[in-house]
Amino acid sequence: MSATYKSIELVGTSAESYADATRTAIRRVSKSMRGLKWFEVNEMRGHIGDGDVDLFQVKLTAWFALED
């Protein structure tokens, strides 16, 4: 099966983990886009508050299949 994909860049955040930040981004974009198939985390960063990590952030690329 052949397919052509288009990519978009997303940023997800979470107070829990990098994995949760990734899921937050994917779940949100899934509400408005069809055909999402793949993702790749490109960057990870965090925010420090009161001497501890208080926010996780990921920058990711997601690909969706173009429809015929």
N, C-alpha and C positions, 0 to 999 in steps of 0.2 A: 504494500500500500504506500503510495507516494503522498506527500503533503507539503504545503508551503506554510511557513509560520511567520508571524510578525511579533516583534518584541516590544515591551513597554518596561519602563523603570518605575519602581515603587519604593516607598520607605514605610516600614512598619515599626511601631513602638510598643513596648510592654513594660510593666513594672515587675513582671515575673521572670522572663528569660529571653534569650535570643530566639529560641525555638518558638516561643509564644508570640514574639514580635513578627516572626515570619508568618505564622498562622494568621495573625491579625491582618496583615497585608493581603494575603491570599484570599481569606474569607471575605474581606471587604470588596476587593476587585471582582470576585466571583458574583457579587450581587448585580454588577452592571455590565459584565462582559461574558460572552459565550466562548466556548472552545479552548479554554485554558488547559494546557497540557504539561508544561515544564516550568521550572524556576531554577535560578542560580543565585545564591547569596554572594554578593560582590564585596560588601563592606559590613563590618560590625563595629559599633561604638556604644559608649554608655555615658550616662550623666551621673555625676557624684553629688550627693547632697548629704550634709551632716556627717561627712566622713565615711559614707557607705554608698554602694551603687543603688541608685533609686530609679533608674530608667535604662532600659536596653533598647537599642535601635539597630535595625538592619536595612541596608540598601540592597535591593534585589532586582533582577531582571526576570520577567515572566514572559513566556511565549504562548501565543494562541494560534490555532490553526485557522487559516483563511478558508472561508466557505466557497464552494463552487458556485 
